[in-house]
C-alpha cells in the first residue's frame, strides 16, 4: 500500500542496496570491468559503439577541471585507458565510462562469468506487483547494465516483469524533477508511484515530487541514523 492507502500503480525500484546487495557492484561488477578494461578496448577499438564512447570520453577529458587527470592526446587508446582507470579510482559518474563498463559486463554476463544477484524476496514481489501494477527500475547504473543484471539474475530472467528502466540520463536521483519525468514517461500520476531506495536523500526527492516512499533496509547496507519520516521495510514481502 502507498502512504495514501491506495495501491500503487508503479513500483519504482532502486537496485544497489534495494533489489541487490551493495556487494554486487563493489565486489563483482566494478572489479570485473577494471580487470577486463584494457583487453576489451584493445580488442574492440574499431567497433563503432566503442569508438563513440571513446570520442565522448575524450570530450569529458577535455572539460575535466581536475588537473591531476591523465590527459588524452591524439586519440591515444593507452591515454584513454589511463583516464578510465583514474575515473574508476574516484568513482566518478562518467557517461562514457558507464557505457563502456556496460559493454564489458555484457560480455561477462553472456559468458556466464557474471551473475546478477538479487535478494530472495525480489522475484516473488515483482510477480505480485506486476499482476496489478507496473514495476520499473531507476538506478544510477546505466539502463543497459540494469537489463543485463535482471536478464542474467541469480533466479533467472526477470526482465519480462519490468515495464521500464531509467538511469540518471533522465536526471539525478536526488532531484524531484527526475521523478516527475518518470511519472510523465509512464503516464502515471506521481501519487500512484511507490519508490524504494536505501538512500534517504533519494527518497526525500521522490517525496517532494509527490511519490510515496519506502526506505529499504538490507544486510550490508549503510546504517541510516535518521529516516527523515520515510517508512522502512526489510523485505518486499511486507507489501501487497
Secondary structure as UniProt FT lines:
FT   TURN            3..4
FT   STRAND          10..13
FT   TURN            17..19
FT   HELIX           22..23
FT   HELIX           24..29
FT   HELIX           30..44
FT   TURN            45..46
FT   HELIX           48..63
FT   TURN            67..68
FT   TURN            74..75
FT   HELIX           77..89
FT   TURN            90..91
FT   HELIX           95..110
FT   TURN            111..112
FT   TURN            120..121
FT   HELIX           122..130
FT   TURN            131..132
FT   STRAND          134..138
FT   HELIX           143..151
FT   TURN            154..155
FT   HELIX           159..161
FT   STRAND          164..166
FT   HELIX           168..170
FT   TURN            173..174
FT   HELIX           176..186
FT   HELIX           190..192
FT   STRAND          193..197
FT   HELIX           200..209
FT   STRAND          212..216
FT   TURN            219..220
FT   TURN            228..229
FT   STRAND          232..233
FT   HELIX           236..238
//
